[in-house]
């Protein structure tokens, strides 16, 4: 939230927000390929300790530059890129360490709980952040974020995790190739991971451009914070709903339809912002709330299916590839920001979302194995492969 507001404040440019999104997404895509392999080779806890303290230092530097009034757009983008590089190593380790702490029949609930914690911060912090910006400035947000990552560093120092039996001595290149080969030869993995990529790159890229949409809705930094916060509220609701779906016989269909409904609400959000009707801001809040419910259902169910089916020795790499989805989230803003630069943000996100909808409809019509994923079968197979500890 702070990065987007600061860049837009310094530049007043949707394209600059696109550059920020590219910097926050593209490096992580590249480093995630190596991060997943590294997570399967070394102690995941040690890797997370290093990444957490590194991000804390970078955010502290950004807080200083902003506080001193010397921050420039290129500096903000450069720090975002550096954090993105580290995130590429952090995310696969973070995703692959969770299953060592839980039983397989609790996977959906565990993924949902993790997501609730994440989404709850999205729900509360942007609104609070908007107030902090109004009262103080963005530098204080970066200071709080730095403190948060330092706290994660302290927690990880005391976290007890059993050593993974899946550590391999293969070269990094061979591990990456092995992970790619597994995904390419397992149809559901290929479909679900590419769907996640497409949803974040094409349909969710309105989020990094939210400062521009806030300007279209004629709201200040507090209104901007509320727009981000309401997506967190909806995501928490969607996550709670997802927790009951692991054993659904129609898990695959529910997953795909939730993505389609999400896109309908994205179109409505773009339309409301474009038309500027009376009470447009309040309509936008309701639409974002509903959109986030269905986006969250899709991501929680997709993550759960992958976690239940991936072999233990490939978990870091495969979940790392899936984690690239979150790096594509800001990168898609470059595409939408480029279109918005010659039209407006609503046109940009509408065109982008249509590309995802076309792929999603193709999957719904032509991929019955994905559409008919049965949650009961997945849980039973996982219980057999990983008996209770």
C-alpha positions in Angstrom: 0.0 0.0 0.0 2.7 2.4 1.0 4.8 1.7 -2.1 1.9 2.4 -4.5 0.8 5.6 -2.7 4.4 7.0 -2.6 5.1 6.3 -6.3 1.8 7.8 -7.3 2.4 10.8 -5.1 5.8 11.4 -6.6 4.8 10.8 -10.2 0.9 11.0 -10.6 1.4 8.3 -13.3 -0.4 5.0 -13.9 2.5 3.9 -15.9 4.9 4.5 -13.0 2.6 2.2 -10.9 3.1 -0.3 -13.7 6.8 0.0 -13.5 6.6 -0.5 -9.7 4.5 -3.6 -10.3 7.0 -5.0 -12.8 9.8 -4.4 -10.3 7.9 -6.0 -7.5 7.0 -9.0 -9.7 9.5 -9.8 -12.3 12.7 -10.5 -10.2 10.7 -12.8 -7.9 9.6 -14.9 -10.9 13.2 -15.5 -11.8 14.5 -16.2 -8.3 11.6 -18.4 -7.4 12.9 -21.0 -9.9 16.1 -21.2 -7.7 14.3 -20.6 -4.4 12.1 -23.7 -4.8 15.2 -25.8 -5.6 17.1 -24.3 -2.6 14.1 -25.0 -0.3 14.4 -28.7 -1.2 18.1 -28.7 -0.5 18.7 -26.8 2.8 17.1 -26.1 6.1 13.9 -24.1 5.3 14.0 -22.3 8.7 17.5 -21.0 8.1 16.5 -19.8 4.6 13.5 -17.9 6.1 15.6 -16.3 8.8 18.0 -14.9 6.1 15.2 -13.6 3.9 13.2 -12.0 6.8 16.1 -10.0 8.2 17.2 -8.9 4.7 13.7 -7.6 3.8 13.6 -5.8 7.2 16.9 -4.0 6.4 15.6 -2.9 3.0 12.4 -1.5 4.4 14.3 0.3 7.1 16.4 2.0 4.3 13.2 3.0 2.4 11.7 4.4 5.6 14.8 6.6 6.1 14.8 7.8 2.5 11.1 8.7 2.7 11.5 10.3 6.2 14.4 12.4 5.0 12.4 13.6 2.0 15.0 12.4 -0.5 13.1 9.4 -1.9 12.8 9.3 -5.7 10.7 7.1 -7.9 13.7 5.1 -9.1 14.8 4.5 -5.6 11.4 3.2 -4.5 11.3 0.9 -7.6 14.9 -0.3 -7.0 14.1 -1.3 -3.3 10.9 -3.0 -4.5 12.9 -5.0 -7.0 15.5 -6.0 -4.3 12.7 -7.2 -2.0 11.2 -9.1 -4.9 14.5 -10.9 -5.5 14.5 -12.0 -1.8 10.8 -13.0 -2.0 11.7 -15.5 -4.7 13.6 -17.4 -2.1 11.3 -16.7 0.8 8.0 -17.8 -0.7 8.9 -21.4 -1.7 10.4 -22.1 1.7 7.4 -20.5 3.5 5.0 -22.7 1.5 6.9 -25.9 1.8 7.5 -25.6 5.6 3.8 -25.6 6.5 3.1 -29.3 5.7 5.8 -30.4 8.1 3.7 -28.8 10.9 0.3 -30.3 10.2 -1.6 -33.5 9.4 -2.8 -34.0 5.8 -6.6 -34.2 6.7 -6.3 -30.7 8.1 -4.7 -29.3 4.9 -7.7 -27.2 3.7 -8.3 -25.8 7.2 -4.6 -25.1 7.6 -4.3 -23.3 4.2 -7.5 -21.4 5.1 -6.2 -20.4 8.5 -2.9 -19.2 7.0 -4.8 -17.3 4.4 -7.1 -15.7 7.1 -4.1 -14.4 8.9 -2.7 -13.0 5.7 -6.1 -11.5 4.5 -6.8 -10.1 8.0 -3.8 -7.9 7.7 -5.0 -6.9 4.2 -8.4 -6.1 5.9 -7.1 -4.0 8.8 -3.8 -2.5 7.8 -4.7 -0.6 4.6 -7.4 1.3 6.4 -5.1 2.0 9.3 -2.3 2.8 6.8 -4.5 5.4 5.1 -5.0 7.1 8.4 -1.3 7.0 9.2 -0.5 8.6 5.8 -3.1 11.3 6.4 -1.7 12.0 9.9 2.0 11.4 9.3 3.5 10.1 6.1 4.3 6.9 4.2 7.7 6.6 5.9 6.0 5.4 9.1 4.3 2.6 7.2 7.7 1.3 5.9 9.1 1.5 9.5 6.2 -0.6 10.7 6.8 -3.1 7.9 10.5 -3.3 8.7 9.6 -4.0 12.4 7.2 -6.7 11.3 9.8 -8.6 9.3 12.3 -8.3 12.1 9.7 -9.8 14.4 9.3 -12.7 12.0 13.1 -13.1 12.2 13.0 -13.4 15.9 10.1 -15.9 15.8 12.0 -18.1 13.3 15.0 -18.2 15.6 12.9 -20.2 18.1 10.8 -22.3 15.7 11.2 -26.0 16.0 10.9 -27.9 12.7 11.8 -31.5 12.1 14.5 -32.0 9.4 13.0 -32.8 6.0 13.7 -36.2 4.6 13.4 -34.8 1.1 16.8 -33.1 0.9 18.5 -34.0 -2.3 22.1 -33.6 -3.6 21.1 -32.9 -7.2 22.4 -29.8 -8.9 20.1 -26.8 -8.8 19.6 -26.9 -12.6 18.6 -30.6 -12.5 16.1 -29.9 -9.6 14.5 -27.0 -11.6 14.2 -29.2 -14.7 12.7 -32.0 -12.5 10.1 -29.7 -11.1 9.1 -28.3 -14.5 8.9 -31.8 -15.9 6.6 -33.0 -13.1 4.3 -30.0 -13.7 4.3 -30.4 -17.5 3.4 -34.1 -17.3 0.7 -33.8 -14.6 -2.3 -32.2 -16.3 -4.1 -30.9 -13.2 -0.9 -29.3 -11.9 -0.3 -27.6 -15.3 -3.9 -26.4 -15.5 -4.2 -25.1 -11.9 -0.8 -23.4 -11.9 -1.3 -21.7 -15.2 -4.8 -20.6 -14.2 -3.4 -19.1 -11.0 -0.8 -17.3 -13.1 -3.4 -16.0 -15.5 -5.8 -14.9 -12.8 -3.1 -12.8 -11.0 -1.5 -11.4 -14.1 -4.7 -10.5 -16.1 -7.6 -10.3 -13.7 -6.1 -9.2 -10.4 -3.8 -6.5 -11.7 -6.3 -3.8 -10.7 -4.9 -4.0 -7.1 -1.5 -2.4 -7.8 -3.3 0.3 -9.8 -5.7 1.1 -6.9 -4.2 4.6 -6.4 -5.3 5.4 -10.0 -8.8 4.0 -9.3 -9.0 5.9 -6.1 -8.3 9.1 -8.2 -11.1 8.1 -10.6 -13.5 7.7 -7.6 -12.2 11.1 -6.2 -11.2 9.8 -2.8 -8.1 10.6 -0.7 -5.6 8.4 1.1 -8.2 7.2 3.6 -10.5 6.2 0.8 -7.6 4.4 -0.9 -7.0 2.5 2.4 -10.6 1.5 2.6 -10.6 0.2 -1.0 -7.7 -2.1 -0.2 -9.1 -3.0 3.2 -12.4 -4.2 1.8 -10.6 -6.7 -0.4 -9.2 -8.1 2.8 -12.6 -8.4 4.4 -14.0 -10.2 1.4 -10.9 -12.5 1.2 -11.4 -13.5 4.9 -15.0 -14.4 4.2 -14.0 -16.4 1.1 -11.3 -18.2 3.1 -13.7 -19.2 5.8 -16.1 -20.6 3.2 -13.1 -22.5 1.6 -12.3 -24.3 4.8 -15.4 -26.5 4.3 -14.7 -27.5 0.7 -11.8 -29.9 1.1 -14.1 -33.0 1.1 -16.5 -31.7 -1.5 -17.1 -34.1 -4.5 -17.4 -31.0 -6.7 -14.3 -29.3 -5.5 -12.9 -28.7 -9.1 -16.2 -27.1 -10.4 -16.5 -24.9 -7.3 -12.9 -23.8 -7.9 -13.4 -22.8 -11.5 -16.8 -21.2 -11.1 -15.4 -19.0 -8.2 -12.8 -17.6 -10.6 -15.4 -16.9 -13.2 -17.7 -15.1 -10.7 -14.7 -13.1 -9.5 -14.1 -11.8 -13.1 -17.8 -10.7 -13.3 -17.2 -8.4 -10.3 -13.9 -7.1 -11.7 -15.9 -5.9 -14.8 -18.5 -4.3 -12.5 -15.8 -2.5 -10.5 -14.2 -1.1 -13.7 -17.6 0.1 -14.9 -18.5 1.8 -11.7 -15.1 3.6 -11.6 -15.5 4.6 -15.3 -19.0 6.0 -15.1 -18.4 8.0 -11.9 -22.1 7.6 -10.8 -23.3 9.1 -7.6 -22.1 7.0 -4.6 -19.6 5.3 -6.9 -17.2 4.9 -4.1 -19.7 2.9 -2.0 -20.7 0.7 -4.9 -17.0 0.1 -5.6 -16.5 -1.1 -1.9 -19.4 -3.6 -2.2 -18.2 -4.9 -5.5 -14.6 -5.3 -4.3 -15.9 -7.2 -1.2 -17.8 -9.7 -3.3 -15.0 -10.1 -5.8 -12.5 -10.9 -3.1 -14.7 -13.6 -1.7 -14.6 -15.6 -4.9 -10.9 -14.8 -5.6 -10.0 -16.2 -2.2 -12.1 -19.3 -2.7 -10.2 -20.0 -5.9 -6.8 -19.5 -4.5 -7.3 -21.5 -1.2 -8.9 -24.4 -3.0 -6.2 -24.4 -5.7 -3.4 -24.3 -3.1 -4.9 -27.1 -1.2 -5.3 -29.4 -4.2 -1.6 -28.9 -5.1 -0.4 -29.4 -1.5 -2.4 -32.6 -1.2 -1.1 -34.1 -4.5 2.5 -32.9 -4.7 5.2 -35.5 -3.8 7.2 -34.5 -0.7 10.5 -34.4 -2.4 9.2 -31.9 -5.0 7.1 -29.8 -2.6 9.5 -26.8 -2.5 9.9 -26.6 -6.2 6.3 -27.2 -7.2 4.9 -24.8 -4.6 7.6 -22.3 -5.6 6.3 -22.4 -9.2 2.8 -21.9 -7.8 4.1 -19.0 -5.7 5.1 -17.2 -8.9 1.3 -16.4 -9.1 1.8 -13.7 -6.4 4.7 -12.2 -8.3 2.6 -11.9 -11.5 0.0 -10.0 -9.4 2.0 -6.7 -9.5 3.7 -7.5 -12.9 0.3 -7.5 -14.6 0.0 -3.9 -13.6 2.6 -3.0 -16.2 0.2 -4.3 -19.0 -2.8 -2.6 -17.5 -0.9 0.6 -16.7 0.4 0.8 -20.3 -3.2 0.5 -21.7 -4.5 2.9 -19.0 -1.8 5.4 -20.1 -3.5 5.8 -23.5 -7.1 5.1 -22.3 -8.0 4.8 -18.6 -7.6 2.2 -15.9 -11.1 0.8 -16.3 -10.5 0.0 -20.0 -7.1 -1.5 -19.1 -8.4 -3.9 -16.5 -11.5 -4.9 -18.6 -9.3 -5.9 -21.6 -6.9 -7.7 -19.4 -9.6 -9.6 -17.5 -11.2 -10.7 -20.8 -8.0 -12.6 -21.7 -8.2 -14.6 -18.5 -11.9 -15.3 -18.9 -11.2 -16.8 -22.4 -8.6 -19.2 -20.9 -10.9 -20.1 -18.0 -13.9 -20.9 -20.2 -11.6 -23.1 -22.3 -10.6 -25.0 -19.2 -14.2 -25.4 -18.1 -15.3 -26.8 -21.5 -12.3 -28.9 -22.5 -10.7 -30.1 -19.2 -13.1 -32.5 -17.5 -10.3 -34.0 -15.2 -9.9 -30.5 -13.6 -13.6 -29.8 -13.6 -14.3 -33.1 -11.8 -11.7 -33.0 -9.1 -13.2 -34.7 -6.1 -11.9 -33.4 -2.7 -12.8 -36.7 -0.9 -10.5 -38.7 -3.2 -7.6 -36.3 -2.8 -7.8 -36.4 1.0 -8.0 -40.2 1.0 -5.0 -40.5 -1.2 -3.0 -38.0 0.9 -3.9 -39.9 4.1 -2.6 -43.1 2.6 0.6 -41.5 1.3 1.3 -39.6 4.6 0.1 -41.6 7.6 -0.5 -39.7 10.9 2.7 -38.9 12.8 
